[in-house]
Amino acid sequence: MSKYKCVIFDCDGVLVDSETISNAVFVDMANELGANIDLHYAIKHFKGSFLKDCVNHVSKLIDSEIPQSFEDEYRKRSFDAFKANIKPIQGVLGVLQNIKLPFCVASSGPENKIRLNLELTGLLPYFENNIFSSYTIQKWKPDPGVFLLAAKTMGYKPNECVVIEDSLSGIKAAVNGGFDVFGFTAHDLDNELDALATKTFGSMNDLLEMI
């Protein structure tokens, strides 16, 4: 019998393999402005973060204002890149097909991005009415708001849920909200998740046994 009653999945890097794609687009655009960063830098500093915080970070790097058009251009370029390259995280479809608990997705991204990436990877039918975005409440990880919204809407208390995350900011958000959180470490380049997560795992094939 599981100690949990509900599973809350992050989206990027947990359900869909989008982090490398989106960060590569961001690196290209930041470097066009003179930031001189690489993909490892971007994943370390920007993974799981609110886009405006990433833009402000780049603004400090180049000691200059970022053009107003940056966010719209980034969304356009990254959506095009997703359409060309995005795939589900290996093994996650088996998890969704066999999970016995209610589940949902809670992400820092805007809802149209979440829906696009779930649709492109064939995962949208599993989450159709259970999609929660930080943009709805204007609070971003490590603020726990989006996880609290997800839990409340699904009808559970934080201690009845487990969050599945792959970013340090997401792990912190779950901890800040009183949730247990399992850290997915397949792309944890600097081994940052072990110290904060309730448990960690490196393959989606291991997740069902853990919950």
Buried (B, 14 or more C-beta within 10 A) or exposed (E): EEEBBBBBBBBBBBBBBBBBBBBBBBBEBBBEBEBEBEBEBBBBBBBBBBBEEBBEBBBEBBEEEBEEEBBEEBBEBBBEBBEEEBEBBEBBBEBBEEBEBBBBBBBBBBBEBBBBBBEBBEBBEBBEEBBBBBBEEEBBBBBBBBBBBBBEEBEBEBEBBBBBBBBBBBBBBBBBBBBBBBBBBBBBEEEBBEEBBBBBBEEBEBBEEBB
